[in-house]
Amino acid sequence: MKKVTVHLAIFTCLLLGSNVSTAQDNSYIYIQGDKQTPFYVKCDGKMAQRFGKNYCIVPNLHAGQVNIELLFQQNIFPPQSFTVQVPTAGHRGFLLDRQNNSFRLYDIDTRTYINDNKK
């Protein structure tokens, strides 16, 4: 009986350890908008869950390029699309910067702007 319990405990630890390492391989991006322009985020064709009107967290991303489309409430602005490089097991933070009817993303880490892909 003790051997079975020990083996079960070791198996459980190995299983939990493998889940933790898999979760650590995922990254996320954070986009903060202004207080006046509510937006939605579509990431690689899938709508991201919306937690608030003026920010979005897109979790569980794999490293590499991700296509992001920003959609605006009641279509007050045309959709904006961006390509973002996601790091391995990390995060990226962006501020949404509006200039007339177009937008760009300010990368907080690199202090650079990413323009809409359509330009």
C-alpha positions in Angstrom: 0.0 0.0 0.0 2.8 2.4 0.9 4.5 1.8 -2.5 1.3 2.7 -4.4 0.9 5.9 -2.3 4.5 6.9 -3.0 4.2 6.2 -6.7 1.0 8.1 -6.9 2.6 11.1 -5.1 5.5 11.1 -7.4 3.3 10.8 -10.5 1.1 13.7 -9.2 4.2 15.9 -8.7 5.5 15.1 -12.2 2.1 15.8 -13.7 1.8 19.1 -11.8 5.4 20.0 -12.8 4.8 19.4 -16.4 1.6 21.6 -16.3 3.6 24.4 -14.7 6.4 24.3 -17.3 3.8 24.3 -20.1 2.0 27.4 -18.6 5.3 29.2 -18.3 6.0 28.9 -22.0 3.0 31.0 -22.8 3.1 34.8 -23.0 0.6 37.6 -22.9 0.1 41.1 -24.3 -1.5 44.0 -22.6 -3.1 46.9 -24.5 -4.1 50.1 -22.7 -6.4 52.6 -24.5 -7.4 56.1 -23.7 -10.4 56.7 -21.4 -12.6 57.8 -24.3 -12.4 55.1 -27.0 -13.7 51.7 -26.0 -12.2 48.9 -28.1 -12.2 45.1 -28.7 -9.2 42.9 -29.7 -9.2 40.2 -32.3 -6.1 38.1 -32.1 -5.3 35.8 -35.0 -9.0 35.8 -36.0 -10.4 35.1 -32.5 -12.0 37.7 -30.3 -10.2 38.2 -27.0 -12.2 38.3 -23.8 -13.0 41.8 -22.8 -12.4 42.7 -19.1 -12.8 46.4 -19.4 -13.6 49.0 -22.1 -10.2 50.7 -22.1 -7.7 47.8 -21.8 -7.3 44.2 -23.0 -5.1 41.3 -21.9 -4.6 38.6 -24.5 -3.2 35.5 -22.6 -1.8 32.1 -23.6 0.1 33.3 -26.6 3.0 31.3 -28.1 6.2 33.1 -29.1 6.4 34.6 -32.6 4.4 37.0 -34.6 0.7 37.6 -33.7 -1.8 39.5 -35.9 -4.0 41.8 -33.8 -7.0 43.7 -35.0 -8.5 46.5 -32.9 -12.3 47.0 -33.3 -14.1 50.0 -31.9 -17.4 50.1 -30.2 -20.2 51.0 -32.5 -17.6 51.1 -35.4 -16.8 54.8 -34.7 -13.4 54.2 -36.3 -12.3 51.7 -38.9 -10.6 48.5 -37.7 -6.9 48.8 -37.1 -4.5 45.8 -37.7 -1.1 45.3 -36.2 1.6 42.6 -36.2 3.2 42.1 -32.8 6.3 40.0 -31.9 5.5 38.0 -28.8 8.5 36.9 -26.6 8.9 33.4 -25.2 7.5 33.1 -21.7 7.1 36.9 -21.3 4.8 39.8 -22.0 4.5 42.9 -24.1 2.7 46.1 -23.1 1.3 48.7 -25.5 -0.5 52.0 -25.2 -3.0 52.8 -27.9 -2.2 56.2 -29.5 -4.8 58.0 -31.6 -4.0 60.4 -34.4 -7.1 61.7 -36.1 -8.9 58.5 -37.4 -5.8 56.3 -37.3 -4.1 54.6 -34.4 -0.7 53.2 -33.6 0.6 51.1 -30.7 3.4 52.5 -28.4 5.6 49.6 -27.2 6.3 50.4 -23.5 9.4 48.2 -23.4 11.2 49.3 -26.6 9.7 52.8 -26.6 8.8 52.6 -30.3 5.6 52.9 -32.3 4.0 50.1 -34.3 1.9 51.6 -37.2 -1.3 50.1 -38.6 -0.4 47.3 -41.1 -2.6 49.0 -43.8 -0.2 52.0 -44.1 
